[in-house]
Amino acid sequence: MGVHTYLGRHLRTAERARALDPAFTDSAEELFGHPHRRGVLGGRVRALVVLAAEAVVPQADEDRLAAAIGQAAAEGATVEEVTCVLEIACSIGLHTVSVGLPILLEEMAKQGIDPPGETPRYAELKERIETTGPRPRPLNSIYAAILRMDPDYFAHRVRFIDLPWERLEVLDPEVKHLVSIAIDAVSPQHYVDGLRKHIHEALRIGVTPHAILEVLQLASVTGLRTLDAGLPLVDRAFPPA
């Protein structure tokens, strides 16, 4: 294997980084290559996990995303599988409501503004999410708040999130939870509630702790975006001799 067998997959400025700081670059190769060398997950699943992490906005970088898609294809992933990962990653934008609504409710309470009461529509949609669909689950506090505030939005949101999970022929639930863990782990606000939920579900359906840890390790490669963005600017400010 080459000097930067794994780092080169994730860092387009790898050779420039090595010229500037060989020790740091070698350390990065050891660190970010570790989950690939250990290989708890298969190459295809690892590639899909990295794709999920690279697909998260606003950090998504077109060149890095292209490299991640190319690696997934090289590992045998299908166009349907790659598309499914991107669709799951789209849910990161919904965290605006997941994070913002509890704050809105707190501020409403401070000003004496009551949220809407429970209605027959509330009961209907609550029963639907808890008993039907690809992932029946208890109505957590955030979803309960969304449902009370805007039942139609709640129904649209659940449909949007669940649609990729309904396609049982495209990625099994274990892989979908693993890519979801990667997405929530690298989201700008490190969405702890979502991360905890997917870790809980992954363990419940038999995913091993070491597989989950490997996903978290793989997702951490997104920090290398700093070098991809920064080193060209370093060279602009300090032109190489």
C-alpha positions in Angstrom: 0.0 0.0 0.0 1.2 3.6 -0.7 2.2 6.1 1.8 -1.2 7.7 1.8 -3.4 4.8 0.9 -6.4 6.0 2.9 -5.7 9.7 3.4 -5.6 10.3 -0.3 -9.2 9.1 -0.5 -10.3 11.9 1.8 -7.8 14.7 1.4 -7.2 16.1 -2.1 -4.4 18.3 -0.7 -2.6 15.2 0.9 0.7 15.7 -1.0 0.9 19.4 -0.3 0.1 18.6 3.4 2.9 16.1 3.5 5.3 18.6 2.0 4.4 21.1 4.7 4.3 18.7 7.6 5.2 15.1 7.0 4.8 14.0 10.6 1.3 15.4 10.9 0.3 13.9 7.5 1.7 10.5 8.5 -0.3 10.8 11.8 -3.4 11.6 9.9 -2.9 8.5 7.7 -2.6 6.3 10.7 -5.7 7.9 12.4 -8.1 8.1 9.5 -6.9 4.8 8.0 -7.5 2.9 11.2 -11.2 2.0 10.6 -10.3 0.9 7.1 -7.5 -1.3 8.3 -9.5 -2.7 11.1 -12.5 -3.3 8.8 -15.3 -4.2 11.2 -17.6 -3.1 8.4 -17.2 -4.2 4.8 -15.7 -1.8 2.2 -19.0 -1.0 0.7 -20.6 -0.1 4.0 -17.6 2.0 5.0 -17.7 3.9 1.7 -21.5 4.6 2.2 -20.8 5.8 5.7 -18.1 8.3 4.5 -20.5 9.4 1.7 -23.2 10.1 4.3 -20.8 12.2 6.4 -19.5 14.1 3.3 -23.1 14.8 2.2 -24.1 16.8 5.3 -24.7 20.4 4.6 -23.6 23.2 5.0 -20.2 21.5 5.1 -20.8 19.5 1.9 -17.9 20.0 -0.6 -18.6 19.1 -4.2 -15.1 17.7 -4.9 -15.1 15.7 -1.7 -18.6 14.5 -2.3 -17.6 13.4 -5.8 -14.7 11.5 -4.4 -16.9 9.8 -1.8 -19.4 8.8 -4.5 -16.7 7.5 -6.7 -15.2 5.4 -3.8 -18.7 4.0 -3.0 -19.2 3.0 -6.7 -15.7 1.4 -6.7 -16.6 -0.6 -3.7 -19.7 -2.0 -5.4 -22.4 0.3 -4.2 -25.3 0.8 -6.6 -26.8 4.1 -7.8 -29.9 3.3 -5.8 -27.8 2.8 -2.6 -25.9 6.0 -3.2 -29.1 7.9 -3.8 -30.6 6.5 -0.7 -27.7 7.7 1.4 -28.1 11.2 -0.1 -31.8 11.2 0.6 -31.2 10.2 4.3 -28.6 13.0 4.6 -31.2 15.5 3.4 -32.9 15.1 6.8 -30.2 17.1 8.4 -32.0 20.2 7.4 -34.9 19.2 9.6 -32.8 19.8 12.6 -33.7 23.5 12.3 -37.1 22.5 13.7 -35.8 19.8 16.0 -33.5 22.3 17.7 -35.5 25.5 17.3 -39.0 24.4 18.3 -38.1 23.5 21.9 -36.6 27.0 22.2 -39.8 28.5 20.6 -42.0 26.6 23.2 -39.8 27.8 26.1 -40.1 31.4 24.9 -43.9 31.0 24.4 -44.2 29.7 27.9 -42.3 32.7 29.3 -44.8 35.0 27.6 -47.9 33.1 28.6 -48.6 31.8 25.1 -50.1 28.3 25.1 -49.4 25.8 22.3 -52.4 24.3 20.5 -54.2 21.6 22.3 -54.5 17.9 21.3 -57.1 17.2 18.6 -58.5 14.1 17.0 -56.0 14.7 14.2 -53.2 14.6 16.8 -54.4 11.3 18.1 -54.7 9.9 14.6 -51.1 10.8 13.6 -49.7 9.8 16.9 -51.2 6.3 16.5 -49.9 6.2 12.9 -46.3 6.9 13.7 -46.3 4.5 16.7 -47.9 1.6 15.0 -47.3 1.7 11.2 -44.7 2.5 8.6 -41.2 1.1 8.2 -40.1 2.3 11.7 -42.9 2.4 14.3 -41.6 4.4 17.3 -42.9 6.1 20.3 -43.8 9.8 19.9 -40.8 11.6 21.5 -41.1 15.0 23.0 -39.9 16.8 19.9 -42.2 15.0 17.6 -45.1 15.5 20.1 -44.4 19.3 20.0 -44.3 19.3 16.2 -47.5 17.4 16.1 -49.3 19.8 18.4 -48.0 22.9 16.7 -48.5 21.8 13.0 -50.1 18.4 12.3 -49.8 18.7 8.6 -46.1 19.6 8.7 -45.6 16.6 11.1 -47.2 14.2 8.6 -45.1 15.6 5.7 -42.0 15.4 7.8 -42.5 11.8 8.9 -43.2 10.8 5.2 -40.1 12.6 4.0 -37.9 10.9 6.7 -39.5 7.4 6.4 -39.6 7.1 2.6 -35.9 5.9 2.2 -36.5 3.4 5.0 -39.6 2.0 3.2 -37.4 0.8 0.4 -36.3 -2.5 2.0 -34.6 -3.6 -1.2 -32.2 -0.7 -1.1 -29.8 -1.0 1.9 -30.8 -3.0 5.0 -31.9 -1.3 8.2 -28.4 -1.9 9.8 -26.7 0.1 7.1 -29.3 2.9 7.2 -28.8 3.3 10.9 -25.1 3.3 10.5 -25.2 6.1 7.8 -27.7 8.0 10.0 -25.2 7.8 12.9 -22.5 9.3 10.7 -24.9 12.1 9.6 -26.0 13.1 13.1 -22.4 12.8 14.4 -21.0 15.4 11.9 -24.0 17.7 11.8 -23.1 21.3 12.7 -24.8 21.1 16.0 -23.8 17.5 16.7 -27.4 16.4 16.9 -27.2 14.4 20.1 -30.9 13.3 20.3 -30.8 11.9 16.8 -27.4 10.3 17.4 -28.6 8.7 20.6 -31.8 7.4 18.8 -30.0 5.8 16.0 -27.3 4.2 18.3 -30.1 2.8 20.4 -31.9 1.4 17.4 -28.8 0.0 15.9 -27.9 -1.8 19.1 -31.4 -3.1 19.4 -31.4 -4.7 16.0 -28.1 -6.3 16.6 -25.4 -3.9 15.3 -22.3 -4.4 17.3 -20.8 -1.6 19.5 -17.5 -1.9 17.5 -19.4 -1.3 14.2 -21.0 1.8 15.6 -17.6 3.0 16.9 -16.2 2.5 13.5 -18.9 4.7 12.0 -18.0 7.5 14.4 -14.3 7.1 13.5 -15.1 7.1 9.7 -17.3 10.2 10.1 -14.5 12.1 11.8 -12.6 12.3 8.5 -14.8 15.4 7.6 -12.5 17.5 9.8 -9.9 17.2 6.9 -12.1 19.7 5.0 -10.1 22.3 7.0 -6.9 21.3 5.1 -8.6 21.1 1.8 -10.0 24.6 2.2 -7.0 26.1 4.0 -3.9 24.8 2.3 -4.6 26.5 -1.1 -5.1 29.7 0.9 -1.8 29.1 2.7 0.0 28.7 -0.6 -1.7 31.9 -1.9 -0.5 33.9 1.1 2.9 32.1 1.2 3.7 31.1 -2.4 6.0 28.0 -2.5 9.5 28.7 -3.5 
